[in-house]
């Protein structure tokens, strides 16, 4: 899969893919539904938003998440 980032489009990468007979599969630049970590961030955000008391600093945030 390829997200079209510049490092993935260099001549060296293109030549390597061609020499190894690897077919490039394009991946939309921003596709959170295909990125599992986005589901984790979404769940954490919902957990924090559901609380009655929101953290006022990073120490409180850490305590709320553990």
N, C-alpha and C positions, 0 to 999 in steps of 0.2 A: 504494500500500500504506500502511497506517496501523497503527502499533503501539499506538494508544490512549493515547499520552502526552498530558498536559494541553495542551501548546502546539498539538497537532493537533486539539483538541476545542473551541477557543475559538469564540465566536459569529462573529468575523470570518472564521475559516477555514471554518466551516459555511456562511456566507453566500457566500463566494467559490466554494466547491465547487458550491453550488446554482446560482449565477449563471452558472457556466461549464458547467453540466450534467455535472459530474464525479461518477461513482459511486464511493463510498468502498468500498475492499476491505479488510476487517479482516485484520490480521496478528497472530498470537499474540504476547503481550507478550515472551515469552522463547522464541525459536526459533533456536538457534544453527545448526541445519542449513540455515537460509535465509540466514545471514549469512556470506559468504565469509571474512571476517577471522578468524572463529572457527576455521576449518581451519588457518590460519597459526599461531595461538596454540597449537593442539593439536600441530602438528608441532614447533614450537619446544620445547614442554614435553616431548615424547617424546624429542627430541634431548638435552636437558639431563638427563633422568632416566636415559638410557642410558649416560651417562658414568660412569666409575669414580670420578673425582674431581669433586666438586661445587664450584662457585665459593663462595668465602668472602666476597667483596665484589663491588661493582658493576664494578670494574675487571677482575677475573677473568671475570665474566660476559660483559662486552663482548668480551674476548679469545676466549672460547669460542665466541661466536656469529659471529665474523668469520673 
